[in-house]
Amino acid sequence: MNNFRELNVWQKAMNLVTQIYKSTKYFPKEEQFGLTNQIRRCAVSIPSNIAEGAGRDSSKDFNRFLSIALGSSFELETQLIISKELEYISIESSNSIENELIEIQKMIRGLQKSLNK
């Protein structure tokens, strides 16, 4: 359906993954298989689902994968709030990531609206 690499939302989501990996690099070792892993998996899920959906044959399928990506973004947002409250991530870094995440969420919703027309 779409070349996912050309989608601005996919590109932004890929940049977010890089930010997440850099920001979680120094989380406590005891969180390696807990919060760190979960945050990274959610971040990777966003562009992955956008790409998978773009490769599907119908707008309906694409929209479904965009919904999954959106769900992962809200899960990631929650985990970032937890990380900030536990002081694993700086407020500045968290705010920067959250702002990017909110923009990605808006872009996903916009893409969904355009698919539903």
Backbone as a chain_set.jsonl record, in Angstrom:
{"seq": "MNNFRELNVWQKAMNLVTQIYKSTKYFPKEEQFGLTNQIRRCAVSIPSNIAEGAGRDSSKDFNRFLSIALGSSFELETQLIISKELEYISIESSNSIENELIEIQKMIRGLQKSLNK", "coords": {"N": [[0.828, -1.194, 0.0], [1.697, 1.42, 1.002], [4.943, 2.963, 0.865], [6.59, 2.518, 3.611], [8.899, 3.763, 4.552], [8.839, 6.301, 3.573], [6.947, 7.593, 5.027], [6.341, 10.219, 7.183], [5.609, 9.929, 9.854], [6.544, 7.381, 10.477], [9.299, 7.811, 10.224], [9.718, 9.696, 12.285], [8.995, 8.103, 14.454], [11.011, 6.197, 14.346], [13.213, 7.783, 15.007], [12.484, 8.336, 17.598], [12.804, 5.834, 18.797], [15.59, 5.622, 18.845], [16.17, 7.73, 20.623], [14.957, 6.705, 22.92], [16.458, 4.354, 23.438], [18.95, 5.491, 24.007], [18.269, 7.017, 26.25], [17.482, 5.111, 28.119], [19.702, 3.682, 28.576], [21.213, 4.034, 30.877], [19.619, 3.234, 32.946], [18.879, 1.603, 36.089], [20.616, -1.482, 36.687], [19.054, -3.555, 37.71], [16.673, -3.138, 36.482], [16.93, -3.987, 33.932], [15.639, -6.234, 32.752], [13.113, -5.543, 33.265], [11.512, -2.655, 33.501], [13.187, -1.228, 31.687], [13.447, -2.986, 29.472], [10.736, -3.229, 28.78], [10.018, -0.594, 28.085], [11.677, -0.174, 25.871], [10.707, -2.155, 24.132], [8.096, -1.255, 23.68], [8.642, 1.178, 22.391], [9.935, 0.294, 20.035], [7.854, -1.096, 18.936], [6.129, 0.814, 17.873], [7.114, 2.1, 15.324], [7.409, -0.325, 14.013], [4.837, -1.476, 13.798], [3.607, 0.477, 12.26], [5.046, 0.191, 9.888], [4.449, -2.503, 9.245], [1.675, -2.349, 8.896], [1.542, -0.592, 6.727], [2.394, -2.206, 4.742], [0.301, -3.866, 4.217], [-2.644, -4.978, 2.392], [-4.973, -3.473, 2.442], [-6.719, -0.451, 3.388], [-8.146, -0.73, 5.699], [-6.783, -2.766, 7.085], [-4.311, -1.465, 7.417], [-5.107, 0.648, 9.052], [-5.812, -0.773, 11.34], [-3.295, -1.682, 12.236], [-2.131, 0.779, 12.708], [-3.66, 1.524, 14.884], [-2.713, -0.271, 16.774], [-0.071, 0.62, 16.956], [-0.568, 3.144, 18.027], [-1.663, 2.432, 20.506], [0.616, 1.262, 21.663], [2.127, 3.552, 21.889], [0.803, 4.978, 23.882], [1.133, 3.258, 25.995], [3.916, 3.409, 26.233], [4.14, 6.101, 26.95], [3.026, 6.049, 29.514], [4.893, 4.42, 30.83], [7.116, 6.057, 30.7], [6.339, 8.105, 32.399], [6.307, 6.707, 34.818], [9.044, 6.079, 34.963], [10.107, 8.631, 35.235], [9.015, 9.387, 37.69], [10.309, 7.564, 39.33], [12.772, 8.547, 39.156], [14.565, 7.637, 37.244], [14.985, 8.712, 34.836], [15.769, 11.899, 33.545], [13.891, 14.902, 34.107], [13.99, 16.735, 32.038], [14.846, 15.16, 29.825], [12.758, 13.31, 29.764], [10.557, 15.015, 29.252], [11.226, 15.93, 26.697], [11.108, 13.549, 25.2], [8.445, 12.852, 25.66], [7.129, 14.986, 24.381], [7.83, 14.49, 21.707], [6.582, 12.046, 21.437], [3.866, 12.704, 21.764], [3.493, 14.237, 19.479], [3.868, 12.236, 17.534], [1.686, 10.611, 18.153], [-0.425, 12.321, 17.407], [0.099, 12.469, 14.676], [-0.311, 9.818, 13.897], [-3.048, 9.562, 14.427], [-3.994, 11.44, 12.582], [-3.246, 10.224, 10.183], [-4.833, 7.964, 10.345], [-7.378, 9.148, 10.146], [-7.237, 10.103, 7.525], [-7.191, 7.7, 6.156], [-9.703, 6.73, 6.639], [-11.381, 8.18, 5.081]], "CA": [[0.0, 0.0, 0.0], [2.572, 2.587, 1.12], [6.334, 2.74, 1.213], [6.626, 3.008, 4.995], [10.081, 4.603, 4.789], [8.512, 7.668, 3.164], [5.972, 8.159, 5.965], [6.97, 11.068, 8.21], [5.328, 9.374, 11.18], [7.469, 6.256, 10.675], [10.622, 8.399, 10.434], [9.732, 10.267, 13.641], [8.957, 6.99, 15.401], [12.353, 5.606, 14.344], [14.057, 8.689, 15.803], [12.079, 8.142, 18.993], [13.44, 4.594, 19.264], [16.978, 5.973, 19.155], [16.138, 8.519, 21.861], [14.601, 5.804, 24.024], [17.601, 3.502, 23.747], [19.97, 6.325, 24.654], [17.78, 7.455, 27.565], [17.361, 3.98, 29.05], [21.02, 3.04, 28.676], [21.752, 4.159, 32.235], [18.657, 2.795, 33.957], [19.502, 0.64, 37.001], [20.798, -2.846, 36.159], [17.942, -4.418, 38.124], [15.536, -2.868, 35.596], [17.275, -4.437, 32.585], [14.611, -7.134, 32.238], [11.826, -5.008, 33.692], [11.072, -1.405, 32.884], [14.031, -0.9, 30.527], [13.033, -3.856, 28.377], [9.362, -2.905, 28.398], [10.043, 0.702, 27.406], [12.284, -0.361, 24.555], [9.8, -2.947, 23.306], [7.0, -0.363, 23.27], [9.165, 2.142, 21.418], [10.17, -0.424, 18.777], [6.547, -1.512, 18.426], [5.449, 1.899, 17.162], [7.435, 2.106, 13.89], [7.229, -1.671, 13.453], [3.435, -1.639, 13.422], [3.349, 1.388, 11.143], [5.62, -0.45, 8.702], [3.678, -3.696, 8.914], [0.379, -1.921, 8.378], [1.726, 0.009, 5.407], [2.604, -3.296, 3.801], [-0.941, -4.628, 4.04], [-3.362, -4.746, 1.14], [-6.151, -2.61, 2.541], [-6.704, 0.659, 4.348], [-8.684, -1.251, 6.95], [-5.671, -3.439, 7.769], [-3.35, -0.438, 7.793], [-5.703, 1.363, 10.179], [-5.722, -1.651, 12.512], [-1.912, -1.643, 12.725], [-1.93, 2.117, 13.277], [-4.273, 1.484, 16.228], [-1.772, -0.986, 17.642], [1.04, 1.55, 17.178], [-1.065, 4.178, 18.929], [-1.736, 1.808, 21.83], [1.992, 1.147, 22.165], [2.604, 4.891, 22.248], [0.232, 5.338, 25.182], [1.817, 2.407, 26.97], [5.232, 4.017, 26.4], [3.955, 7.349, 27.699], [2.817, 5.662, 30.911], [6.164, 3.925, 31.366], [7.995, 7.217, 30.877], [5.893, 8.781, 33.629], [6.818, 5.881, 35.913], [10.504, 6.267, 35.001], [10.374, 9.968, 35.758], [8.695, 9.38, 39.117], [11.344, 6.779, 40.002], [13.996, 9.308, 38.914], [15.455, 6.894, 36.355], [15.182, 9.563, 33.67], [15.657, 13.304, 33.937], [12.66, 15.584, 33.699], [14.268, 17.332, 30.731], [14.836, 14.083, 28.834], [11.399, 12.782, 29.723], [9.701, 15.989, 28.581], [11.587, 15.922, 25.287], [10.56, 12.325, 24.618], [6.975, 12.942, 25.711], [6.7, 15.908, 23.327], [7.945, 13.745, 20.451], [5.563, 10.999, 21.468], [2.569, 13.355, 21.533], [3.456, 14.588, 18.059], [3.672, 10.976, 16.811], [0.286, 10.215, 18.385], [-1.255, 13.177, 16.553], [0.333, 12.077, 13.289], [-0.985, 8.53, 13.687], [-4.488, 9.856, 14.343], [-4.229, 12.117, 11.308], [-3.157, 9.215, 9.135], [-6.051, 7.144, 10.458], [-8.491, 9.925, 9.595], [-7.128, 10.143, 6.064], [-7.509, 6.366, 5.644], [-11.134, 6.507, 6.816], [-12.169, 9.012, 4.148]], "C": [[0.874, 1.261, 0.0], [4.012, 2.135, 1.319], [6.529, 3.362, 2.594], [7.793, 3.936, 5.262], [9.834, 6.069, 4.423], [7.529, 8.353, 4.113], [6.696, 8.953, 7.053], [6.767, 10.5, 9.608], [6.245, 8.195, 11.478], [8.869, 6.791, 10.968], [10.749, 8.982, 11.839], [9.76, 9.162, 14.692], [10.315, 6.296, 15.473], [13.327, 6.467, 15.153], [13.748, 8.55, 17.289], [12.739, 6.884, 19.576], [14.892, 4.88, 19.668], [17.059, 6.757, 20.463], [15.883, 7.619, 23.072], [15.788, 4.935, 24.409], [18.697, 4.284, 24.456], [19.551, 6.713, 26.071], [17.707, 6.327, 28.577], [18.683, 3.255, 29.27], [21.548, 3.015, 30.118], [20.719, 3.867, 33.325], [19.352, 1.78, 34.865], [19.548, -0.763, 36.391], [19.626, -3.754, 36.519], [16.69, -4.197, 37.275], [15.763, -3.379, 34.172], [16.197, -5.327, 31.967], [13.206, -6.707, 32.658], [11.467, -3.788, 32.864], [11.89, -1.043, 31.64], [13.589, -1.686, 29.303], [11.645, -3.482, 27.87], [9.292, -1.587, 27.628], [10.593, 0.549, 25.992], [11.369, -1.13, 23.621], [8.628, -2.1, 22.81], [7.464, 0.608, 22.191], [9.363, 1.487, 20.054], [8.848, -0.823, 18.124], [5.877, -0.434, 17.573], [5.829, 1.922, 15.677], [7.243, 0.741, 13.241], [5.8, -1.89, 12.991], [3.03, -0.7, 12.288], [3.843, 0.746, 9.849], [4.801, -1.673, 8.282], [2.328, -3.333, 8.312], [0.478, -1.338, 6.979], [1.903, -1.06, 4.333], [1.37, -4.137, 3.537], [-1.697, -4.171, 2.803], [-4.523, -3.761, 1.238], [-5.947, -1.505, 3.573], [-7.198, 0.203, 5.709], [-7.589, -1.954, 7.756], [-4.642, -2.427, 8.273], [-3.841, 0.298, 9.037], [-5.601, 0.536, 11.466], [-4.302, -1.626, 13.101], [-1.55, -0.263, 13.273], [-2.529, 2.201, 14.675], [-3.36, 0.777, 17.219], [-0.581, -0.087, 17.972], [0.645, 2.646, 18.167], [-1.162, 3.644, 20.36], [-0.364, 1.672, 22.458], [2.528, 2.5, 22.597], [2.055, 5.337, 23.595], [0.843, 4.499, 26.303], [3.198, 2.99, 27.271], [5.137, 5.302, 27.22], [3.791, 7.066, 29.19], [4.126, 5.217, 31.553], [7.174, 5.048, 31.557], [7.626, 7.996, 32.135], [6.412, 8.022, 34.849], [8.318, 6.093, 36.07], [10.888, 7.615, 35.577], [10.117, 10.006, 37.266], [9.723, 8.592, 39.931], [12.726, 7.423, 39.86], [15.035, 8.5, 38.139], [15.826, 7.73, 35.137], [14.991, 11.01, 34.109], [14.343, 13.888, 33.43], [12.827, 16.167, 32.3], [14.194, 16.28, 29.621], [13.439, 13.507, 28.659], [10.466, 13.717, 28.968], [9.966, 16.018, 27.081], [10.983, 14.706, 24.579], [9.038, 12.386, 24.584], [6.439, 13.877, 24.626], [6.762, 15.241, 21.961], [6.832, 12.708, 20.34], [4.171, 11.57, 21.184], [2.428, 13.745, 20.059], [3.216, 13.342, 17.195], [2.232, 10.502, 16.959], [-0.656, 11.024, 17.498], [-1.111, 12.783, 15.085], [-0.351, 10.747, 12.961], [-2.483, 8.762, 13.541], [-4.846, 10.538, 13.029], [-4.189, 11.142, 10.141], [-4.379, 8.307, 9.156], [-7.247, 7.874, 9.852], [-8.441, 9.952, 8.077], [-7.458, 8.77, 5.442], [-9.015, 6.096, 5.693], [-12.004, 7.311, 5.857], [-12.592, 8.209, 2.934]], "O": [[0.785, 2.075, -0.919], [4.27, 1.065, 1.869], [6.62, 4.583, 2.728], [7.693, 4.816, 6.117], [10.532, 6.963, 4.9], [7.306, 9.559, 4.012], [7.557, 8.42, 7.754], [7.66, 10.584, 10.451], [6.681, 8.026, 12.617], [9.553, 6.285, 11.858], [11.765, 8.788, 12.506], [10.462, 9.269, 15.697], [10.726, 5.854, 16.546], [14.161, 5.945, 15.892], [14.642, 8.635, 18.131], [13.18, 6.888, 20.725], [15.354, 4.424, 20.714], [17.912, 6.482, 21.307], [16.522, 7.764, 24.114], [16.091, 4.797, 25.594], [19.304, 3.785, 25.404], [20.377, 6.736, 26.984], [17.856, 6.564, 29.775], [18.76, 2.319, 30.066], [22.243, 2.081, 30.516], [20.923, 4.214, 34.489], [20.327, 1.156, 34.446], [18.635, -1.172, 35.674], [19.245, -4.622, 35.734], [15.749, -4.987, 37.344], [14.9, -3.227, 33.308], [15.88, -5.186, 30.786], [12.234, -7.428, 32.432], [11.16, -3.889, 31.676], [11.324, -0.595, 30.642], [13.383, -1.12, 28.23], [11.414, -3.426, 26.662], [8.58, -1.487, 26.629], [10.032, 1.084, 25.037], [11.264, -0.795, 22.441], [8.218, -2.215, 21.655], [6.767, 0.832, 21.202], [8.998, 2.064, 19.029], [8.746, -0.878, 16.899], [5.133, -0.754, 16.646], [4.945, 1.775, 14.833], [6.947, 0.658, 12.049], [5.572, -2.432, 11.909], [2.198, -1.054, 11.453], [3.142, 0.757, 8.836], [4.5, -1.851, 7.101], [1.892, -3.941, 7.334], [-0.397, -1.561, 6.143], [1.597, -0.836, 3.162], [1.409, -5.041, 2.702], [-1.419, -3.111, 2.242], [-5.004, -3.269, 0.217], [-5.129, -1.61, 4.487], [-6.733, 0.682, 6.744], [-7.482, -1.759, 8.967], [-4.165, -2.518, 9.404], [-3.07, 0.54, 9.966], [-5.34, 1.075, 12.541], [-4.133, -1.558, 14.319], [-0.748, -0.154, 14.201], [-1.978, 2.866, 15.551], [-3.253, 1.189, 18.374], [-0.134, -0.032, 19.118], [1.431, 3.024, 19.035], [-0.785, 4.33, 21.31], [-0.193, 1.935, 23.648], [3.293, 2.592, 23.557], [2.753, 5.997, 24.366], [1.04, 4.981, 27.419], [3.605, 3.059, 28.431], [5.973, 5.55, 28.09], [4.357, 7.769, 30.027], [4.43, 5.593, 32.685], [7.996, 4.999, 32.472], [8.501, 8.488, 32.848], [6.9, 8.63, 35.802], [8.809, 6.267, 37.186], [11.868, 7.733, 36.313], [10.897, 10.583, 38.024], [9.979, 8.917, 41.091], [13.719, 6.91, 40.377], [16.238, 8.657, 38.35], [16.845, 7.491, 34.491], [14.142, 11.301, 34.952], [13.77, 13.416, 32.448], [11.914, 16.1, 31.477], [13.548, 16.499, 28.596], [12.996, 13.252, 27.539], [9.672, 13.271, 28.14], [9.032, 16.12, 26.285], [10.417, 14.827, 23.493], [8.419, 12.012, 23.588], [5.407, 13.592, 24.018], [5.854, 15.405, 21.147], [6.229, 12.527, 19.282], [3.393, 10.972, 20.44], [1.358, 13.592, 19.471], [2.447, 13.392, 16.235], [1.627, 10.042, 15.991], [-1.583, 10.471, 16.906], [-2.093, 12.769, 14.343], [-0.902, 10.577, 11.873], [-3.114, 8.22, 12.634], [-5.883, 10.244, 12.434], [-5.004, 11.226, 9.222], [-4.897, 7.928, 8.106], [-8.038, 7.274, 9.124], [-9.471, 9.838, 7.413], [-7.953, 8.706, 4.316], [-9.54, 5.328, 4.887], [-13.222, 7.14, 5.826], [-13.259, 8.739, 2.046]]}, "num_chains": 1, "name": "protein.A"}
